[in-house]
C-alpha cells in the first residue's frame, strides 16, 4: 500500500512528530509513504509523466529519513494554504484525483486546519481513502477538543507575556499583547488566564471601550508597580467595527488595516493619556520545537491514522475528545463551529476568564 502525506495551512509545532509516526507505522506494515511538498499546491504542480516535477514536489518518507524530526518545529514538508477548488483556473479536484491515481497513491493522510480538512472531506466524498489530522494553534476545528499545535502556542504565549511584564513595568504603561485567533479566542483565553493578566479580550466578544478602558485604568492605578496587562485575540472587534475576517484571511504582509492590538493601543493612549506597549506575538507562537503535549498528540494521531487505514476505515478525522483518542467522519468539521463557551468560561463584563465549572471537564476545559 502507498500512502500520501501532506501538511496544509500554517505550520505548527507537532507536525513533524506526526509525520514521523505515520511513516514508522506505515513502514512497520510494509507500506510505502510519500510526502507532498507545499500541501495541495505541490500535488497540483506534479506532472505524473515528468520525473523531475515529481522529485521537485514530493519526497519519499523512510524510517531513516524521518529520524530525529520529532524534535523539530515546523514541517519537513513545506506547506501552503492552497485549496484546489478555489483557484483562478477553477476547481482542480479532477486533476488532484488524476495525479494521485497515476502516482499509485492508495490513501491520503492530511494534516491541516479548517481549509485543508475541508478539501480532505471533499476528496473523501469522491471515494479517495482519506484520514485527516487536525492541527491549528487556534484549536478551532469542530469535532475535536484538541488540535496539534495548541499547547505549544499557549506555552509560548505565556512565556512571552510574562517576559514582557519587565518592559511594561519599567515604563509604567499598559501592555497590549495580540495573539493569533481569528474566529476563536481559546488561545488568548487560556494564555491570559495562565499568565494571570489583568484583562483578556476574545474574538467572540466585541470590545466596548467605555467598559474596558476604565477597567484597565483602574488595574494600572491599583497596581503598586503602576502597570497593567491586556491580552487580545487578533479576531476581536472594537465597538461597532464590522467583522474583519476577510482582512485577517490575507497574509500579514498584504493587510492594510492595523491589527486590533494596535487599534486598542491607540484608543488607550487617546482616551487614558498613558503610554502603551503593543506586541503582536504572531509567528513566535508557532516557532520552535513542540512541547511535550504536542509531541505526544502528534505521535498518537499519526499512529491512529495508519491504524484506521489498516482496518479499512476511510473518510475519518482523528480526534481527542474528553481525554480519549478517537475518530469521527471526515466531514464533521463542516457541521459546526468551535468557539469559546462564553457563558461557562468567560466573564464578558470584566473581560476575564472565569472557571464557572470544572468537574467533569476535559483537561483544556473545552
Secondary structure, DSSP 8 states (H G I E B T S, - for coil): -EEEEEEBSS--TTHHHHHHHHHHHHHHTT-EEEEETTHHHHHHT--TT-HHHHHHHEEEE-TTTTTTGGG-SS-SS--B---TTSSTT---HHHHHHHHHHTT--EEEEEESHHHHHHHHHHHHTT-EEEEEEB-TT---TT-S--BTHHHHHHHHHHHHHHHHHHHHHHT-EEEEEE--SS--HHHHHHHHHTT-SEEE-TTS-B-HHHHHHHHHHHHHHSTT--EEEEEETT--BTT----HHHHTS-GGG--S--HHHHHHHHHHHHH---EEEEE-GGGGG-S---HHHHHHHHHHHHHHHHHHHTT--SEEEEEETTEEEEEETTGGGG------HHHHEETTTTEE-----TT--TT--
